Amino acid sequence: MDWDGDGIAGNELGDPDEERILRFETDTLHVAAAGGRYEVKIETNIPFSDHPAMVISEDNYFSESLIKTGNISYTASLESDKVVLEVEPAESRIMNNTTFTIFSFDGQNKAELVLVQEGDSNKPLELTSTGSGILSNFCTRGRDAMNDFHIFDALYTQLFSYGSKTDWKPIYEHQVNGTTLLVSDSWAKSYQAIHSLNLIMKRIKEVEPSIYTSFAVLESMFYYEMAVWWGDVVYVGPNVEEGMNIFLPRMKIDELFAIFENDLQNGIRLFPADNISFDATQASSYLFYSNAVPKTILAKMYMYLGEYDKAYPLLTQIIQSGKYTLSNSRTNALSLTSKEIIYAFKQDPQSEYSRYIESTDIVPALLYSEVVMLAAECAYRLGNAGDAISYYNRMAESRGAATISSTTDFMSAMLSLWQNELKGTGTYFAFLKRNNLAEEVLNISAYKQLLPIPQNELDKNPYMKQNPGY
């Protein structure tokens, strides 16, 4: 009869004439990664216990977990008006939430306290087999899409020949149309890479913001490339329902870039500036990288829009960090041991790019040599001749090319250095477009600065419009 053992029978459920109260002063307790001692007051007018059982529920955000997570380890002791929790340090980079529950003796009332512990950022991120499979899928699709962009850049700018791959001749001669196979393939591969990213982003946004942002930054990288080649494209974000992309209209480039500006700024804030060396042979490098990645992508977006004043500080921050080193040759810059790699994919030796264009260790997405050249271009556009010359000469000297002493014929010098030392990096066409050189250098009509929208996209999407001239 005396359930609570206080020597008085019948008082275990409180005063029957009063509303029974049993609650914590807060419903959520945020715990530091280091753990520690925490006290939470209990508001009640009835006796309570942590029995019949202490309930621990793990709020795992994945129906199929992508990332290995840890459980909060703690001990709890109850006092008359509070609970004292001794929490152990976090065992993982991402921690599951845990719920501590107290009960009235008849089980009709309960109060729950959710424990949310910060993960230990020094712990490595470990993927489950499901997560590893999805990341591997992205790496494959991302590499294939980037390879196609590089093929277009190599052939459309005529810096490389199509060789024995005669079906690429129309690309070299600027005679592509909506049925050109590489046009439809590169469009499809880009959205396949984006889809792989969206699969993950849909499921981890609430778990750890930095991981979500990591994938959002990578998504922006592919949209930037698509904007360079096609102009306005369809934006398919992680919140778009499956299959809805075929019914969406094209989005203006400035609106598209504005969507990613916030994610890129978050990446700059969240990601480390130093001590992150990219290794194309390690899966972790594709998820955890330095903030030079979002800085470079955002700078390139700003420059595409002509906003050189916004791009320049981002580029100079990367250069002043001293983290990267220019290679003494183009070949070394494209090797796995290159100190120029900001972000890249490990090349597939059986890819069409490797077999018909050039055999390299990596498919570069972002290189330090481009950052230095972009900084020179920005400085020139902003009227800072001294820095423009300095950055240009830094690149030229690293490759044994002629230096300059003034900005007379600066763009001609940039053009020559880009052709010789940055070919094969997939960046030349964007340089030509930004500086209104494409028509003259490539001897093309203005409308050919954009590729045609693939015909199969026009056929299935009633909102899709073809680029002018095709």
N, C-alpha and C positions, 0 to 999 in steps of 0.2 A: 504493500500500500504506500509506503514512504519511498517514492521513485527516486527522489533526489538525495536521499540519505541525510537530510538535515534534522531528523528526529521528529518532524511534524508531518503527519499524514494528511493528504488532501490539499496541500498548497502548491502542488507541482505545476498547475496550469494557470496560476495567477488568479486575480479577483474576477469572478464570473460576471460581475456587473460593469467591468471596464473593457474597452476595446484592447485586445492583446497587441502589443508592439514588440517586434523583434527585427532589428535592422542594424547594419553597419553604418557608420557616419559617411562612408563613401562606398560606392559599388565597385570601384576599380582602384587597385593599388599598383602604382608603377614602381618597379624595382630596378636598381642600377645593375649593370652587368657584373659588378664586383660583389653583389649580394649585400648582406648586412642585417641589422636588427630593425624591425619595423613594428610599430604599435598602431592599432586601429581601434577606436572606441566603438562600443556597442551600445545602442539605445534600446532598452527593453524594460518591460514591467512584468515579465514572466521568467521563470527559471529556464535555462537552456543547456544544451550539451552539443558536443560534436559527434554524439552517437545518435542513432544506431550505427552510423558509419561516417567516417570522414570521406566525403565524395570528391574525387579528383577527376575532372574531365579535361581532356586535351582537345583544344579547339584547333584542329588541323585544318588549314584553309584549302587543302587540296583533296579532292576525292581520289585522285591518283597523285600522290606526292611527287613533286619534281625535285625538291631540295630536302636533304636530310636535316632534321630539326632536333633540338634537345628539349628535355623536360625539366621544369623547375623543381629543384630539390630544396625542401624546407622542413622545419619542425614548427609546430604550433602549440602554444599553451594558453589556456583560457583563464581569465580572471573575471571578477564580478562585472566589470564595465569595459573590458577590452580584450583583444586577442594580441598576443605577442608572437611575432613570426621571425624566426632565424633562417634567413635565406642564404643558400650556398651560391658561390660564383657561377655565372652562366657557363654551361658546358659546350655551347655551340654558338655559331654565328647567328643563327635564328632559333628563337626559343618558342615553344608552344605555350599558350596561356594555360593557367590552372585555376580551378575554382575551389575555394575553401568554403564549406557550408556548415552552419550551425542550425540546430533544430529545437523546437519545443518538444517536451517529453511525449506528447501524443502524436507528433509528426505532422500536425496540421499547419504549423507555422515553420518557416525557415528563412534564413537570410544567407545570401551568397556574396562572397567577396572574390572578384576576379583578380588574379595576380598576373601582371604583364611585366615580364623581365626583358630588359635590353639584351640583345645578343652581344657576344664578345667579337668585336670587329677584327681582333687579331687572330681569331680562329679561321681556318680555311673554309671556304664554301664547298660543300660536298653535294654532288648531285646523286639522286637515286638513279636506278637503271632507266626509269621512264624519263627523268630529266636529262640524262646523258644522251638518250636517243633523240629527244627533241632538239637539244643543242647541236648534236651531230647533224641532224637534218638541216638546221639553219646554216651551219658551216658549209655544207655541200651546196645548198641552194644559193647561199650568198656568194660563194666562190664562183659558181656557174654564171650567175647574173653579172658579177663584176667582170668576169672573163669576156662576156659579150659586149659590155661597155668598152672594154679595152680593144676588142676587135674593131668596133666601130671607130674608136679614136685613132687606131693605127691605120686603118684603110681609108676612112673618109677624109682624113687630113693628108693622106698619101705619104706618110712618113715610112710606111712599110708596104711591101708589095703583097698581092694576094697569092703569088707563086702558083702552085699547081691547083689551088682551090679556085677553079674557074667560076664557080657559082657565086663567088664574092666579087667578081669583076664589076657588077653594077654598083656595088658600094664604093669601090675605088673610083669609079667614073661618075659618082653622084647621080645615079639613075635608079634610085630605089623607089618603090611604091608600096601601097598597102598590102600587097601579096608577097613581098620579098620575105623569104623565110626567116632570115636573121632578124628582121624587124619584129615579126610576130613572136619569135622565140625569145628575144631579149625582153620584150614587154611582159611575156608570160613568166619568164624566170624571175623578173624583178618582183612581180606580185606573189610568186611562190615563196621567195625569200621573206617578203613582208608578212605573208600569211603565217610562216613558221614563227616569226617574232610575235605576231598577234596571239597565237595559240598560248604562248607563255604569259604574255602581258595580261591577258584576261584573267589569269589564275593567280597572279602573285602581287597585284597592285597593293593589296592591303597588308601583305606580309612584311616586306622590307622595301621602302621607297627607292633606295639606291639601286636595287636589282631591277625593279620596274624601269627606272630611269635609264639603266644601262641598255636595256633592250629598246627603249624609245629613242635613244641617241642613235643606235644602229639603224633603226627604221628611218630616221631622218636622213641618214647617209644615202640610202637607196632612193628616197624621194628626190633628193638633190640631183642625183645622177639622171633620174627620169625627167626632171624639169629641164636640165641642160639639153637633153636630146629631143624631148617632145613638147616642152612648154607646159601648158596647163594639163594636168593629169587628174585621174580619179583618186581621191583620198579614201582609203579603206582603213579606218582606225580600229583599235581593239574592241570598241563598243558597237561596231557595225555587225548586225546579225549575219550569220553564214549565208552566202549566196546573194546578199543584197548589193554587192559591188557592181553587178551587171546593170543595175538600174539607177546608178548614181551619175550625176553630171560631172564634167571636168571642173576642177577648182583652179582659180587664178593663182599664179605663182606666189604673189605677195601674201595672199590669204593662206596658202599652203605653208609657206615658210613661217608665218606668224604662229601657226599651230605648234610648230616645233621649237620656236624660240624659247618658250617657257621650259620645255624639257631639257633643252641644251643648256640653259642657264642653271637649271637644277643640277645637271651633270657637272658643270663647272664648280658649283658650290659643294656637291657631295663627294666627288671623286678626288683622290689624292693627286697632288701636283708632282710628287717625286717618288722615286724608289719603285716605280712600276715599269718594268722593262717588258716590252711585248715579245712574245715567243710564239711564232706561228705553229709550232709543234705541240704546244700545250693548250688543252681545252680551256683552262682557267683564264688564259689571256683574252679569250673572246668575250668573257663576261666582265673581268676586272681589269681595267686599264686606266691610264692617267687621264686627268681632265684636259690634256692636250687634244684628245679626240673630240669632245664637244666644242672646244675652243676653235679648232680648225674647221669643223663643219659649219659652225655658226659664222665664222669669218668668211667662208666661201659663199654662204647664202647672202650675207651682207654685201659682198663684192658683186654678186650677180645682180643685186638690186641697185648697185651704184652707191651704196652707203659705205664708202671707204673709211670715213671717220670712225665708224663703229667697228669695222673689221681690224683696223691697224693696231689698237691696243691689245687685242686678243693674240695677234701674231707676235708682237714684240714680247709679250709675256712668255710665250713658248720659247722664243729665242734666248731671252735673258735667263731662263731657268737653267741653262747649261746642261740640260738632260740629254740632248741629242747631239750627234756629231755628223757632219757632212762626210760622205764617202769620197774617196779619191778617184772613183770611176763610176760610171752608170751601172756596170755589171755588178760591182760590189754593193751598190745601193739596193739592188734587186735580189740580194742573196739572203739566206736565212740568218746569217750572222750580222746583217746590216744594223748599224747604230742609228739609222735614219727611220726605221719603222715606227710609225705612230699607230697604225692599224693596217693589217694585211691578212690575206688568206694564204694558206699553204697551197701551192700550185699542184694541179693534177698533171703529171707528165703526159697523160693521154688526152688532155683537152685539146680542142681545135686550136686554141691560141698557141699552146706549146708546139703542136705539130706543124702549124702553117705560118705562124707569125714569128715567135721567138720563144726559146726555152729559157725559163727563169725559175728560181726557187719559190717565188712568192707572186701572188696577185696583189699588187699594192693598192690600198684604198686611200691611205693618207701617209705621205712621206715628209720628212723634215726638209728635204731639198725644195719641195713645193712651198712649204711654209716660208722659207727664206725668200724665194722668188715672189711670193704673194706680198710679203712685207716690202720688198723693193717696189713692186707695182703700186701698192697703197701709198708709200712715201712719195712717189713721183706724182700720183694723182692729187695728193694733198699739198703739193708744192714744197715738200721737204727734200730738196735736191741732195743735200749731204747724206742723209740716211739712205736715200734711193741708191746713190752710188756705192755707199758702204755695203749694203746688203747684196747688191749685184756683184760687187767684187769679191765678197765672201764666197759666193757660190762659184764664180768664175775661177778664183784661185784654187778652190778645192779640186777642180777638174782640170786644171792646167790650161784654162782658156784665157783669152786676152781680157785685161781689165779696162775700165774706162775712167776718165778723169772729169767728165762733165756729163750733163744730161742731154747734150746735143745728140740727136738720133737715138735717144734712150730706148724707145720702143723697138727700133730695128735691132738694137743689141739684145734686148730681151727676147725678141722673136728668134734670133739665131741661137741664143743659149738654150732656149726652151726646146727648139728643134733637135739640137745635138745632145743635150744632157738630160732632158726630161721626157724624151720620147719613150713610149712603152710604159708610161706611168698613168695613162688614161686621163691626162689633164690638159692636153694641148688644145683640143677643140674649145673647151670652156674659156681658155685664155684668149683665143682668137675672137670668140663671140663677145666677151666682156669689153674688148678693146676695139670693136668694130673693124676687125681685120679679116674676118672669115671670107667675106665676098671677094676681096682683092687677092688674098693669099691663095685661096682654094679655087678662085675663078668660078664662083657659083652665084646663082640668083639669091636675092634676099630670103625668099621663102624656104630655100634649101638649108637654112640655118636650123631648121627643125626637121625631124624625121616625120614621115606620114604615120597616122594612127593605123594600126593593123586592121585590115579589112574585116577579119572575123570579129573584132571588137565593135566595129560599126554595125555589123549585121545583128548582133545580139543585144546591144544596148541602145535603146531608142533615144537616150539623152546624149549619146556620144556624137561629137561633130569632128569632121576631118580638118586637119590643119590646112590653112590656105595654100593654094597652088597645086594640091594633089587631087 
